[in-house]
Amino acid sequence: MNVQVEKLENNMAKLTITVDAAEVNKAITKAYNKQKNSISIPGFRKGKVPQAMVEKMYGAAIFYEDAANIMMQESYPQAYDESGLDIVSAPTVDVVQLEKGKDFIYTAEVALKPEVTLGKYKGVSVSKADVKVTAADVNAEIENVLKRNARKIEKTDAIVNGDVATIDFEGFMDGVAFEGGKGENYDLEIGSHSFIEGFEEALVGHVAGEDVDVNVTFPENYQATDLAGKPAVFKCHISKVTGSEVPKLDQEFVSDTSEFETVEEYKASVKERLETTKKNAAKDAQTEEAIAKIIEDSKMDIPEAMVEYQIDNMINEFANNMAQQGLQLEQYMQFTGMTMDGFREQVRPDAMQRIQSSLVLEAIAKAENIEATDADVDAEIEEMAKMYGMEADQLKTLVGEGERASMKKELASKKAVDFIMENVKEAAKKTTKKAAAADAEATEAPAEEKPKKTRKTTKKTEEKADAE
């Protein structure tokens, strides 16, 4: 095998990969063996037609596509290593020559990791964090905890917002079922707006055991053009309705769900926990602000193929999360009215931010000679082993050199974050008279009083509260 590298503009490169003719013949034979059980020629049993006979009747090109895939899968990883390039995208492949008895030649266009010209990264100014916890914050958090500890009850009365309806459904247009519009035993939270507009609202007021025809209209920009802007009927069967019975904050609840004995002690612990959470959230926000300012002050030419590759990875992550909840990505997009092009554009800013953050952190680590040691990697593996309930030595045997190198890069980037935050300058926070008065009023609110406005709890707070 031979690899030639041509550098292109905008941090792109083209690899021209040549595979020896002898390997081409072997790959064609592998392709024949893969297909032979499906080849049928009069006078021969399936799987017994000689390769030469098939090529005589249909031409050797019948095996070329499979043979090309076989050779690219075998040769590209080797070409990747031999090129010595820092490749950050999937290859865009073009076959130049494929013929029996001749060398196989193909090109692979790839994106390269761009160089970063760092701007100011020491002494970056960030906003002063507000980590004060008010009585209203405490009351709101307790209300959320009570809701999370609500007892799930199967309901026989009408569905209301917040209930979970377990449904079977199938979509019809002009009386004909359409592809991707069917689901069984699906738990739909009413009011979550996870399905197409009007779907959840149509179930409100109905009860378990009912069959309901839900009439909706697909959005004009719907991904499936044959459904876009058209009315449809989903025939739904409600098999079960689950509601919530929220407990009261009293000594019994406190004793059953915490280590405390009195409501006052419990409230004090909630305040302390919120203070820790606010400090952590503030630190995260300041970190994001600092990195964003460093990105803005730095220069890097990010190739589009690198962005598209990151978008692909993020969509695959999302699809896997949806699958764990029993919903296919196509169904999710259908029920939300999202198109794939629209979804990709929605993800694009986050993909770009991930790439830029990764690049500047690597550049800072390099500029400051920040490295992760083998001991750092071992410590990280030990933490992972605890999380997975495994022996650390056992997990270490499963981590190859490639994975260790990747972990070293990631840990060095984390150290670069620490370096940035050790050198930040915290700007004074400007507080208006109106905001100050509101803070004072909230602080003076009695702990027992239910707040007029519930503060949304961060995901980290909820997870920590659940753990405790």
C-alpha positions in Angstrom: 0.0 0.0 0.0 1.1 3.5 -0.8 -0.1 6.8 0.6 0.4 10.3 -0.8 -0.6 13.4 1.1 -1.7 16.7 -0.5 -2.5 19.7 1.7 -5.5 21.7 0.7 -6.9 25.1 1.7 -8.9 25.7 4.9 -7.1 22.9 6.9 -8.2 20.1 4.5 -6.0 17.4 3.1 -6.4 14.7 0.4 -4.9 11.2 0.9 -4.3 9.3 -2.3 -4.2 5.6 -1.3 -3.0 2.9 -3.6 -3.7 -0.8 -2.9 -1.7 -3.5 -4.7 -3.4 -5.4 -7.5 -2.9 -8.7 -5.6 -5.0 -7.3 -2.8 -7.7 -6.3 -5.2 -8.1 -9.9 -6.4 -8.3 -11.1 -2.8 -10.9 -8.5 -2.0 -13.0 -9.5 -5.0 -12.9 -13.1 -3.9 -14.0 -12.0 -0.4 -16.9 -10.1 -2.0 -17.8 -13.2 -4.0 -17.8 -15.4 -0.8 -20.0 -12.8 0.9 -22.6 -12.8 -1.9 -22.4 -16.4 -3.2 -25.3 -17.7 -1.1 -27.7 -15.2 -2.7 -26.5 -15.9 -6.3 -28.8 -18.1 -8.4 -27.9 -19.5 -11.8 -29.8 -22.3 -13.5 -28.0 -25.6 -13.1 -26.2 -24.6 -9.9 -27.3 -24.8 -6.3 -27.2 -21.6 -4.3 -23.8 -21.0 -2.9 -22.2 -23.4 -5.4 -21.9 -21.1 -8.5 -18.2 -20.7 -9.3 -16.8 -17.2 -9.1 -15.5 -17.4 -12.7 -19.0 -18.4 -13.9 -20.6 -15.4 -12.1 -18.0 -13.0 -13.5 -18.4 -14.4 -17.0 -22.2 -13.9 -16.9 -22.4 -10.6 -15.1 -18.9 -9.2 -15.3 -16.3 -8.8 -12.5 -17.8 -5.4 -11.7 -20.6 -7.2 -9.9 -18.3 -7.6 -6.9 -16.5 -4.2 -7.1 -18.6 -2.3 -4.6 -18.2 -4.9 -1.9 -14.6 -5.3 -2.8 -13.9 -1.6 -2.6 -15.6 -1.4 0.9 -13.5 -4.3 2.1 -10.2 -2.8 0.9 -11.1 0.7 2.3 -11.9 -0.7 5.7 -8.6 -2.6 5.7 -6.4 0.1 4.2 -7.8 3.4 5.5 -6.8 2.9 9.2 -3.2 2.1 8.1 -3.2 5.1 5.7 -4.5 7.3 8.6 -1.5 6.2 10.7 1.1 6.5 7.9 -0.1 10.0 6.9 1.1 11.4 10.2 -1.8 13.9 10.0 -4.0 15.0 12.9 -7.3 14.1 11.2 -10.6 15.4 12.8 -13.3 14.3 10.4 -14.6 11.2 8.7 -13.1 10.8 5.2 -15.0 11.8 2.0 -14.0 9.0 -0.4 -13.7 8.9 -4.1 -12.7 5.8 -6.1 -10.2 6.7 -8.8 -9.4 3.2 -10.2 -10.9 -0.2 -9.5 -10.4 -3.1 -12.0 -9.5 -6.7 -11.6 -5.7 -7.2 -12.1 -4.9 -3.5 -11.5 -4.1 -1.5 -8.4 -7.0 0.0 -6.5 -6.7 3.7 -6.1 -8.9 6.0 -4.1 -8.8 9.4 -2.4 -9.9 10.3 1.0 -10.5 14.0 1.7 -10.2 14.9 5.4 -10.2 17.8 7.8 -7.1 18.5 9.9 -7.0 20.0 13.4 -6.4 23.7 12.9 -3.7 25.7 14.6 -4.8 28.1 17.3 -3.4 31.5 17.8 -4.2 32.3 21.4 -5.2 35.7 22.5 -5.3 36.8 26.1 -5.9 33.8 28.4 -4.3 34.9 31.6 -6.2 37.3 33.9 -9.5 37.1 31.9 -12.3 39.1 33.6 -15.5 37.3 34.5 -18.7 38.5 36.1 -19.0 38.4 39.9 -21.1 35.5 40.9 -24.3 35.9 43.0 -24.3 32.9 45.4 -26.8 34.3 48.0 -29.6 31.9 48.9 -32.9 33.5 49.9 -35.8 32.1 51.8 -37.7 32.0 48.5 -35.0 29.8 47.1 -35.3 27.4 50.0 -39.1 27.2 49.8 -38.9 26.6 46.0 -36.4 23.8 46.5 -38.5 22.2 49.2 -41.5 22.3 46.9 -39.5 20.6 44.2 -38.4 17.9 46.6 -42.0 17.3 47.7 -43.0 16.9 44.1 -40.1 14.5 43.4 -41.3 12.4 46.4 -44.8 12.4 45.2 -46.5 9.0 45.3 -47.4 7.8 41.9 -51.0 6.7 41.8 -53.0 5.1 39.0 -56.0 7.4 38.3 -59.5 6.6 37.2 -60.5 10.2 36.8 -59.8 12.6 34.0 -56.3 13.4 32.7 -54.9 16.8 33.7 -51.6 18.5 33.0 -48.7 16.8 34.8 -50.3 13.3 34.5 -48.6 10.5 32.5 -50.8 8.8 30.0 -49.7 5.3 28.8 -51.0 5.1 25.2 -51.0 3.0 22.1 -51.3 5.2 19.0 -51.3 5.0 15.2 -51.5 8.0 12.7 -53.7 8.1 9.7 -54.0 10.5 6.8 -57.1 10.2 4.6 -57.9 6.9 6.4 -54.5 5.4 5.5 -51.8 4.7 8.1 -48.5 6.5 7.5 -45.0 5.2 8.2 -43.5 6.1 11.6 -46.7 7.1 13.1 -47.3 4.1 15.4 -46.2 3.5 19.0 -47.2 1.1 21.8 -47.2 1.4 25.5 -45.7 4.9 25.4 -45.6 7.0 28.5 -46.5 10.5 27.5 -46.3 13.3 30.1 -49.2 15.7 29.5 -47.9 19.2 29.2 -44.4 18.3 28.3 -44.9 19.5 24.7 -42.8 16.5 23.5 -45.4 15.6 20.8 -46.7 17.6 17.9 -48.8 20.7 18.9 -52.3 19.8 19.9 -51.6 16.1 20.6 -51.3 16.2 24.4 -54.0 18.8 24.8 -56.5 16.5 23.1 -56.0 13.8 25.8 -56.8 16.2 28.6 -60.2 15.3 30.2 -60.2 11.7 29.0 -59.8 8.6 31.3 -58.0 5.3 31.2 -59.7 2.7 28.9 -60.9 5.3 26.4 -60.2 5.4 22.7 -59.5 8.9 21.5 -59.1 10.3 18.0 -56.5 13.1 18.1 -56.8 15.5 15.3 -53.6 17.5 14.5 -52.0 19.3 11.6 -48.4 18.8 10.7 -46.2 21.9 10.5 -45.7 23.4 7.0 -41.9 22.9 7.3 -42.3 19.2 8.4 -39.5 16.9 7.5 -41.7 14.4 5.6 -42.9 16.5 2.7 -45.9 14.1 2.1 -47.2 15.1 5.6 -46.1 18.7 5.8 -49.0 21.1 6.4 -51.6 18.3 6.2 -54.2 17.2 8.8 -53.9 13.8 10.4 -55.8 11.6 12.9 -54.0 9.6 15.6 -56.1 6.8 16.9 -55.1 6.5 20.6 -56.0 4.0 23.3 -55.3 5.2 26.8 -54.4 2.1 28.8 -53.3 3.8 32.0 -53.2 7.2 33.6 -50.7 7.9 36.4 -51.0 11.0 38.6 -49.0 12.3 41.6 -50.0 12.7 45.3 -47.6 15.3 46.7 -46.8 14.9 50.4 -46.8 17.7 53.0 -43.7 19.1 54.7 -44.0 17.8 58.2 -41.9 15.9 60.8 -43.0 12.6 59.4 -41.8 13.4 55.9 -38.5 14.8 57.2 -37.9 11.7 59.3 -38.8 9.3 56.5 -36.7 11.0 53.8 -33.7 12.5 55.6 -31.3 12.2 58.5 -33.0 15.0 60.3 -35.7 15.0 63.0 -37.3 18.4 62.7 -38.5 20.6 59.9 -36.2 23.4 61.0 -33.1 21.2 60.7 -34.3 20.0 57.4 -34.8 23.6 56.0 -31.3 24.5 57.3 -29.8 21.6 55.4 -31.6 22.5 52.2 -30.2 26.0 52.5 -26.7 24.7 53.0 -27.1 22.4 50.0 -28.4 25.2 47.8 -25.5 27.4 48.8 -23.1 24.6 47.7 -25.0 24.2 44.5 -25.1 27.9 43.7 -21.4 28.1 44.3 -20.7 25.2 41.9 -23.1 26.6 39.3 -21.5 30.1 39.6 -18.1 28.5 39.1 -19.3 26.7 36.0 -20.8 29.9 34.6 -17.6 31.8 35.2 -15.6 29.0 33.6 -17.9 29.2 30.5 -17.6 32.9 30.4 -13.8 32.8 30.7 -13.5 30.2 27.9 -15.9 32.1 25.7 -13.8 35.3 26.1 -10.6 33.4 25.3 -12.2 31.9 22.2 -13.3 35.3 21.1 -9.8 36.7 21.4 -8.2 33.7 19.7 -7.9 32.8 16.0 -8.5 29.4 14.4 -9.7 28.3 11.0 -12.1 25.5 11.6 -12.9 23.4 8.5 -16.6 22.7 7.8 -16.0 19.0 7.7 -14.8 19.1 11.3 -18.0 20.8 12.3 -20.2 18.4 10.4 -18.4 15.5 12.0 -19.1 16.9 15.5 -22.7 17.5 14.6 -23.0 13.8 13.5 -21.5 12.7 16.8 -23.9 14.9 18.9 -26.9 13.6 16.9 -25.8 10.0 17.4 -25.5 10.7 21.2 -29.0 12.2 21.2 -30.5 9.3 19.2 -28.9 6.8 21.7 -30.5 8.7 24.6 -33.9 8.7 22.8 -33.6 4.9 22.2 -33.0 4.3 25.9 -36.4 6.0 26.5 -38.1 3.8 23.9 -38.3 6.4 21.1 -36.6 6.4 17.8 -35.0 9.6 16.5 -37.3 9.6 13.4 -40.4 9.3 15.7 -39.1 12.1 18.0 -38.6 14.4 14.9 -42.0 13.5 13.6 -43.8 14.3 16.8 -41.9 17.6 17.4 -42.2 18.6 13.7 -38.4 19.0 13.5 -36.6 18.3 10.2 -33.2 16.8 10.0 -31.8 19.9 8.4 -33.4 22.0 11.1 -32.1 19.7 13.8 -28.5 19.9 12.4 -28.7 23.8 12.4 -30.0 23.7 16.0 -27.1 21.6 17.1 -24.5 23.5 15.1 -23.7 26.3 17.7 -23.1 23.8 20.4 -20.9 21.7 18.1 -18.9 24.8 17.2 -18.6 25.7 20.9 -17.3 22.2 21.8 -14.7 22.3 19.0 -13.5 25.8 19.9 -13.3 25.0 23.6 -11.4 21.8 23.0 -8.9 23.6 20.7 -8.1 26.6 22.9 -7.7 24.3 26.0 -5.3 22.1 24.2 -3.4 25.2 23.0 -3.2 26.6 26.5 -2.0 23.3 27.9 0.7 23.2 25.2 1.7 26.9 25.9 1.9 26.3 29.6 3.5 22.9 29.4 0.5 21.4 31.2 0.5 17.6 31.0 -1.4 14.7 32.6 0.8 12.0 34.1 0.3 8.2 34.1 -0.6 8.6 37.8 -3.4 11.1 36.8 -4.8 8.5 34.3 -4.6 5.7 36.9 -6.5 7.9 39.4 -9.2 8.7 36.8 -9.5 5.0 36.0 -10.0 4.2 39.7 -12.8 6.8 39.9 -14.4 5.2 36.9 -14.1 1.8 38.4 -16.0 3.0 41.5 -18.7 4.3 39.3 -19.0 1.1 37.4 -18.7 -1.1 40.5 -15.5 -2.8 39.1 -12.0 -3.5 40.4 -9.6 -0.8 39.3 -7.0 -3.3 38.2 -9.6 -5.1 36.1 -10.7 -1.9 34.3 -7.0 -0.9 33.7 -6.6 -4.1 31.7 -9.5 -3.0 29.4 -8.0 0.4 28.8 -5.6 0.3 25.8 -2.8 2.7 24.9 -5.1 4.7 22.6 -7.6 5.2 25.3 -4.9 6.2 27.8 -3.5 8.8 25.4 -7.0 10.2 24.9 -7.6 10.3 28.6 -4.2 12.2 29.1 -5.4 14.8 26.6 -8.7 15.2 28.3 -7.1 15.5 31.8 -4.6 18.0 30.5 -7.5 20.1 29.2 -9.1 19.9 32.7 -5.9 21.2 34.2 -5.8 24.0 31.6 -9.3 25.0 32.9 -8.0 25.1 36.4 -5.1 27.2 35.2 -7.5 29.7 33.6 -9.7 30.0 36.7 -6.7 30.5 39.0 -5.8 33.6 37.0 -9.3 35.1 36.4 -10.2 38.6 37.5 -13.7 38.8 39.0 -15.5 42.0 37.9 -17.8 43.8 40.4 -21.4 42.9 39.8 -23.7 45.9 39.1 -26.9 45.6 41.1 -29.8 48.0 40.4 -31.9 49.4 43.2 -34.9 47.5 42.0 -33.0 44.2 42.0 -31.5 44.9 45.4 -35.0 45.6 46.8 -36.3 42.4 45.4 -33.4 40.4 46.9 -34.0 42.0 50.3 -37.7 41.2 50.1 -37.0 37.6 49.2 -34.4 37.3 51.9 -36.8 38.5 54.5 -39.6 36.2 53.4 -40.5 33.7 56.2 -39.3 30.1 55.5 -42.9 28.8 56.0 -44.4 31.1 53.4 -44.9 29.6 50.0 -43.1 31.7 47.4 -45.1 33.4 44.7 -42.6 32.4 42.0 -40.8 29.1 42.0 -37.2 29.2 40.9 -36.3 26.5 38.5 -33.9 24.0 40.1 -30.8 23.1 38.2 -30.2 19.5 37.0 -27.2 19.2 39.3 -29.3 20.3 42.3 -32.0 17.7 41.5 -29.5 14.9 41.2 -27.8 15.8 44.4 -31.1 16.1 46.2 -32.2 12.7 45.0 -28.9 11.2 46.0 -29.3 12.5 49.5 
